[in-house]
Amino acid sequence: MRIPEGKTLYPLSDSQKLLRWTEIFSLEPTKTREINIISFYIRVAKDADPDALEKALNHVIAINDSLRLRIVRTWKGWRQYIADPEFVHFPRMNVSGNAAFQEFLKNAYKFPVPWLGKSLVWARLVQIGAGDWALVMRMHHAVMDGYSIRLICQQLQAAYHCYLAGEAPADGKRYSILDFFEAEKKYSASPQHEEDRKFWSYAYNHQRHYSFPAGHRSEFGACASANFSIEHDLYQRLSSLAQASSCSLLSLLMSMVALTTYVATGKDNFALYSLTHGRHTFAQKKTVGCMMNTVPIFYDVDTNKPVSEQFSIWYMNYLDTLSHGRLTMGEQVPLSYKEPIKHFFNFNHGWMLFSPMEFGSFFEQADMEMEMLPMHNLSSQFYLSVLDVPGEHVRFSLDYQTHKFKQSTISKLTSQYLAVCQAVADDPSITPKQLRAALAGTESAKKAF
């Protein structure tokens, strides 16, 4: 691709490089590329104006320079530059109704968004029957991450209403992805970087009795998802338990995943990966871009100590781990080789990714319908998306590798998780060993692993 005159070239960030490596080290590179595309839509039902929707998306692209990144191949390797804002007329189409719209969404993954494409943002304006309009978007992970979804959708909704009223949205303060690039460069040369490296070297290689609960991962990443939720009385009781344990609700729910892993497998020392947004300043938290990192949280379950006493310990461990969470996964991988080598490779520290999503509350309160499109490929055994609507409920979406797990197995796992939550809410003083014994007669996911 020709590089416009006067444009500065920047190296790929560590987060972007990690995305690229997932495609290279795969038996199914074409399918794996789909992991690196984030797909979602907004749908407007009342007096929809497609022109206003189109203007809103162009406005969002103009004010977020990350969405204008262009990746090119040079003699130094892959580089990127920021293109100038340019108004784009996105293709429009009509589908006969809701069923046809759902069919279109189901097949949207077939529209590629290549690394070296002209734009890393793909969109279609879809009229549903004679009424609603939807803006369907596929954006490359290299220009945005899960944290960015809320920022983008908030900006889209606000800009749409401005254009609908015949007004131009105020630009407001803009936050550039270049600030993140610069911060990453400074971090790599800082004493904190070396301190974090030592922390992870020790953490990966000094576990008491480390295990990979799900064993070998499948090299074939086809996946499906199962949805479940915690609400009403159980939600309130778990929220109260988190407060009493001096930990966050999300940390408590992650600890419940650890307890479920022990109940299902008997393994008591393992890692659960948490996806973090990778933003460390106020400005970065307002910036659209690819800044996420994956951070392993090591769980050492004391099977004879009440779980209520372990929640706060695990939470402090979680906070301590996050304080070293800037070291990128690309740098962590060489430090983590010891255990996979001992277990004959193809074992994945990140067998389970616990991913809190910040957009859940906004999606439910928005005056437009907003939805994510499902993934079709998965590099780890499990990916658990967690959408908390504070004070109301938590929605879970568990993606799993279909080459490794049956749907019936996943149903047992989700039932087991809810049973663990219920049992702990009933008696926080229960020990993990007692918990496993109490649930031994229920549907067990033991055979799943």
Helices and strands as residue ranges (DSSP letters): E 10-11, H 14-24, H 29-32, G 33-36, E 37-44, H 50-63, G 65-68, E 69-74, E 77-82, E 92-95, H 98-106, G 108-110, E 121-128, E 133-140, H 146-164, H 177-188, H 191-205, E 223-231, H 232-244, H 249-265, E 269-276, H 282-285, E 293-300, H 307-322, H 329-335, H 338-342, E 352-356, H 360-365, E 369-372, E 382-389, E 393-401, H 407-426, H 432-438, G 446-448
